[in-house]
Amino acid sequence: TIRYDQDRFQFGVVDEGDIVKHSFTFTNTGNEPLVISNCKGSCGCTVPTWPHEPIAPGATGEIKVEFNTKGKPGNQSKRVTVTANTVPTDTYIEVSGEVRGKDQPAAKG
């Protein structure tokens, strides 16, 4: 099994065009080496990177997610499906927040 320190990241308010980056830390809570076979973002704007080597029981790892906000104004919620040798096979992590469009006041003052 896999346990995330947090499975959702709220990035707040950012400007359109910003790239939101977050690392999700997880622990292999099972008795066998954890093998993540795939991570897939809900759209092409959400790109995960993950460890390709097995994670020993009790060890931790990190899945990094980048969300490109270009062309994505408004409230956003992007999910990443993590496929591994776990039960269930698929688990999910998510980044969400608000993207200020180019015609709105900047999020950064």
Secondary structure as a PSIPRED ss2 file (coil, helix, strand):
# PSIPRED VFORMAT (PSIPRED V4.0)

   1 T C   1.000  0.000  0.000
   2 I E   0.000  0.000  1.000
   3 R E   0.000  0.000  1.000
   4 Y E   0.000  0.000  1.000
   5 D C   1.000  0.000  0.000
   6 Q C   1.000  0.000  0.000
   7 D C   1.000  0.000  0.000
   8 R E   0.000  0.000  1.000
   9 F E   0.000  0.000  1.000
  10 Q E   0.000  0.000  1.000
  11 F E   0.000  0.000  1.000
  12 G E   0.000  0.000  1.000
  13 V E   0.000  0.000  1.000
  14 V E   0.000  0.000  1.000
  15 D E   0.000  0.000  1.000
  16 E C   1.000  0.000  0.000
  17 G C   1.000  0.000  0.000
  18 D C   1.000  0.000  0.000
  19 I E   0.000  0.000  1.000
  20 V E   0.000  0.000  1.000
  21 K E   0.000  0.000  1.000
  22 H E   0.000  0.000  1.000
  23 S E   0.000  0.000  1.000
  24 F E   0.000  0.000  1.000
  25 T E   0.000  0.000  1.000
  26 F E   0.000  0.000  1.000
  27 T E   0.000  0.000  1.000
  28 N E   0.000  0.000  1.000
  29 T C   1.000  0.000  0.000
  30 G C   1.000  0.000  0.000
  31 N C   1.000  0.000  0.000
  32 E C   1.000  0.000  0.000
  33 P C   1.000  0.000  0.000
  34 L E   0.000  0.000  1.000
  35 V C   1.000  0.000  0.000
  36 I E   0.000  0.000  1.000
  37 S E   0.000  0.000  1.000
  38 N E   0.000  0.000  1.000
  39 C E   0.000  0.000  1.000
  40 K E   0.000  0.000  1.000
  41 G E   0.000  0.000  1.000
  42 S C   1.000  0.000  0.000
  43 C C   1.000  0.000  0.000
  44 G C   1.000  0.000  0.000
  45 C C   1.000  0.000  0.000
  46 T E   0.000  0.000  1.000
  47 V E   0.000  0.000  1.000
  48 P E   0.000  0.000  1.000
  49 T E   0.000  0.000  1.000
  50 W C   1.000  0.000  0.000
  51 P C   1.000  0.000  0.000
  52 H C   1.000  0.000  0.000
  53 E C   1.000  0.000  0.000
  54 P C   1.000  0.000  0.000
  55 I E   0.000  0.000  1.000
  56 A C   1.000  0.000  0.000
  57 P C   1.000  0.000  0.000
  58 G C   1.000  0.000  0.000
  59 A C   1.000  0.000  0.000
  60 T E   0.000  0.000  1.000
  61 G E   0.000  0.000  1.000
  62 E E   0.000  0.000  1.000
  63 I E   0.000  0.000  1.000
  64 K E   0.000  0.000  1.000
  65 V E   0.000  0.000  1.000
  66 E E   0.000  0.000  1.000
  67 F E   0.000  0.000  1.000
  68 N E   0.000  0.000  1.000
  69 T C   1.000  0.000  0.000
  70 K C   1.000  0.000  0.000
  71 G C   1.000  0.000  0.000
  72 K C   1.000  0.000  0.000
  73 P C   1.000  0.000  0.000
  74 G E   0.000  0.000  1.000
  75 N E   0.000  0.000  1.000
  76 Q E   0.000  0.000  1.000
  77 S E   0.000  0.000  1.000
  78 K E   0.000  0.000  1.000
  79 R E   0.000  0.000  1.000
  80 V E   0.000  0.000  1.000
  81 T E   0.000  0.000  1.000
  82 V E   0.000  0.000  1.000
  83 T E   0.000  0.000  1.000
  84 A E   0.000  0.000  1.000
  85 N C   1.000  0.000  0.000
  86 T C   1.000  0.000  0.000
  87 V C   1.000  0.000  0.000
  88 P C   1.000  0.000  0.000
  89 T C   1.000  0.000  0.000
  90 D E   0.000  0.000  1.000
  91 T E   0.000  0.000  1.000
  92 Y E   0.000  0.000  1.000
  93 I E   0.000  0.000  1.000
  94 E E   0.000  0.000  1.000
  95 V E   0.000  0.000  1.000
  96 S E   0.000  0.000  1.000
  97 G E   0.000  0.000  1.000
  98 E E   0.000  0.000  1.000
  99 V E   0.000  0.000  1.000
 100 R E   0.000  0.000  1.000
 101 G C   1.000  0.000  0.000
 102 K C   1.000  0.000  0.000
 103 D C   1.000  0.000  0.000
 104 Q C   1.000  0.000  0.000
 105 P C   1.000  0.000  0.000
 106 A C   1.000  0.000  0.000
 107 A C   1.000  0.000  0.000
 108 K C   1.000  0.000  0.000
 109 G C   1.000  0.000  0.000
